[in-house]
Structures are given as C-alpha cells and as structure tokens.
Amino acid sequence: MDPKTLHTDTKRKLADIMVAISWRELARTYFGKSSSWLYHKLDGIDGNGGIGGFTDEEQSQLKAALCDLSDRIRKAAESL
C-alpha cells in the first residue's frame, strides 16, 4: 500500500466496539495524543476539516493498541 494512503473506513470497521472503549484513554496511552486527534482520525478528517484518516503506520499502531487492550481484558477476566 502507498505510504501516503489514508485509511478512512476505520470507524466503520470498529463499529461493534465504539461505545465499549475509552478512546480518550487509548489516544493518550498508545499514541500520546488527544481524544480529538483520534476522533478526527476515526472520522476520516484532518484537524482542519479536510480529508484525513490513519496512515499505514498509525493503522498498525491502532491495531497493536487494540490487541494489547484485548490481552489485558482477557488477563483480567481469567483472574476472576
């Protein structure tokens, strides 16, 4: 995939979990960014209202963050 390609359909792909995750915490913990930065990325816009989205690197970082979070949830569940 072209490194300048932006992923603008991420929010649709995450629809099943959108209300179950603290996106503010995810943005801060895994990206060091604000929740508004992440919400703009999820909505496929840039900070100025133009076309935006996740770069390939950011998409991989988001995938890793969600996998880490799922591992942490599984460990917590297994400890019960």
C-alpha positions in Angstrom: 0.0 0.0 0.0 1.2 3.5 -0.8 2.7 5.1 2.4 0.5 8.2 1.7 -2.7 6.2 1.5 -5.1 7.1 4.3 -7.4 4.6 5.9 -10.8 6.4 6.2 -13.0 3.5 6.9 -11.6 2.6 10.3 -14.6 3.8 12.3 -16.9 1.6 10.3 -14.7 -1.4 11.0 -14.7 -0.7 14.7 -18.5 0.0 14.9 -19.0 -3.1 17.2 -16.7 -1.7 19.9 -17.1 2.0 19.6 -19.1 2.5 22.8 -17.1 -0.1 24.8 -13.7 1.6 24.7 -12.4 4.8 26.3 -11.0 6.3 23.1 -9.6 9.2 25.2 -7.5 6.8 27.2 -6.5 4.9 24.1 -5.4 8.1 22.4 -3.4 9.2 25.4 -1.9 5.8 26.4 -1.0 4.4 23.0 -0.5 7.5 20.8 0.4 10.3 23.2 -2.3 12.3 21.5 -5.6 14.0 22.5 -9.0 12.4 22.1 -9.9 15.0 19.4 -6.9 13.9 17.4 -8.1 10.3 17.5 -11.8 11.1 16.8 -10.7 13.1 13.7 -8.7 10.1 12.5 -11.7 7.8 13.1 -14.0 10.2 11.3 -11.6 10.4 8.3 -11.0 14.1 8.6 -7.9 16.2 9.4 -7.8 18.9 12.1 -9.0 21.5 9.5 -12.0 19.5 8.3 -10.3 18.2 5.2 -9.8 14.6 4.2 -7.8 12.7 6.8 -7.6 9.3 8.3 -4.9 6.9 9.6 -1.6 6.4 7.8 -0.4 2.8 7.4 1.9 3.3 10.4 -1.0 4.7 12.6 -3.3 1.9 11.5 -0.7 -0.6 12.6 -0.2 1.3 15.9 -4.0 1.2 16.4 -4.2 -2.5 15.7 -1.4 -3.1 18.2 -3.1 -1.0 20.8 -6.4 -2.9 20.4 -4.6 -6.2 20.6 -2.8 -5.1 23.8 -6.1 -3.9 25.3 -7.8 -7.2 24.4 -4.9 -9.1 26.1 -5.2 -7.0 29.2 -9.0 -7.6 29.3 -8.5 -11.4 28.8 -6.0 -11.5 31.7 -8.3 -9.6 33.9 -11.2 -11.9 33.1 -9.1 -15.0 33.6 -8.0 -13.7 37.1 -11.7 -13.8 38.3 
